[in-house]
Amino acid sequence: MRPELSLDDGYAHEATLAALYPDNHNVRPKIRQQLQVVRDRGCLAFNGRGTYRRAS
């Protein structure tokens, strides 16, 4: 895993996730939500402007 990632990195997987979960019509909001969950668990730190870094 790279030390930093962006929201756009998550959005790059939108089509794959939409195909896996066809009943979910809110894939982008779910990507943001899950990044926040991972952040709240202390695995990621939010840098601002849609960028995250791996927490040390």
Order of alpha helices (4+ residues) and beta strands (2+ residues): beta-alpha-alpha-alpha-beta-beta
